[in-house]
């Protein structure tokens, strides 16, 4: 197709790059919609869309211009949603390379739009995403994966589903009201069914026995994106859904983690690290803290095996700190994982028996990283006894750990008295 008007606008926008004005983009969208409505041949429409998308995909993903009111409400985005995303999801796989790239690229653009949600544009972005036909088609595709293994050999299609799920994930929980949660329930139900399928188990079994591997599309979707989505989805009123998934996946996950050599974690790839972080959070603390006792007994043995191996991984990582950038990345994951386990009382008691865990966590409190220090102190405040805390040489660390210790034993009325007594004793040091 050779549409001169569209070509000229595209050239101008490429010339301006990320500095293109909202007015120029709106003009391009106006022209696109006008030309699109004149065309009756599907393949010609597809080429026109591809021409525009190749331009927009080159804009920086954090560029907020596309979410300005005059653009995000433009009919252009409705055409992309209805004529490409919904239509392609409905039809599933295609052998047409042009169409194959359209769906992931447009899904990526929608994900990036949601990255820039703010109080001004949230209603308009919701109008675009919280659309029943879109939600139903996305849920159907996830159901097809869990029921028939459909699309698992189509990495382009799997990326598209991941991008769309991540688009919803950019909404903060406080921004979603009850009827909107009800609207996206089909996605949640499809995901539960998918994670309870043999295909999810196969994805874990297909992982290599190391932390350095490259993940395929199915592994990324089922073991990284979907657990992240479930963590975001705050409908925890029925813990049985999550327990059902744990009964199916946790043991296989434990077998995989404990089969990987601790030394390889220092060279963990970013995507594998992301997968582990999201899986561990989901498998260890998928519910509100009041319900965690439901998991503590049933999954105690798997949790203990994981803690032992994470302690070995932490020891290995601390012993090889020459690679400071990777060490900080991997240590952050380890300490977050360890803190998640402390939320289970009986598992916490097991953690207290692990040799060298306290000294290793104390080392992490010296790392210049707020999140790691916080999680290390939170772990220490749960693991250490008051006698342990008083043996620490550094007064600042004593105070930090003791504060967490008091927080974790808040029901003890003597805490305040003991804390002030400790502060007085520190003055002499």
PyMOL commands that set and color helices and strands:
alter all, ss='L'
color gray80, all
select helices_A, chain A and resi 4-19+22-38+42-56+65-67+69-72+75-91+97-115+122-129+132-148+155-169+173-175+178-183+185-195+198-205+217-232+239-259+262-267+270-284+289-291+293-298+300-319+324-341+345-351+357-364+370-383+386-390+395-408+415-426
alter helices_A, ss='H'
color red, helices_A
deselect
rebuild
show_as cartoon
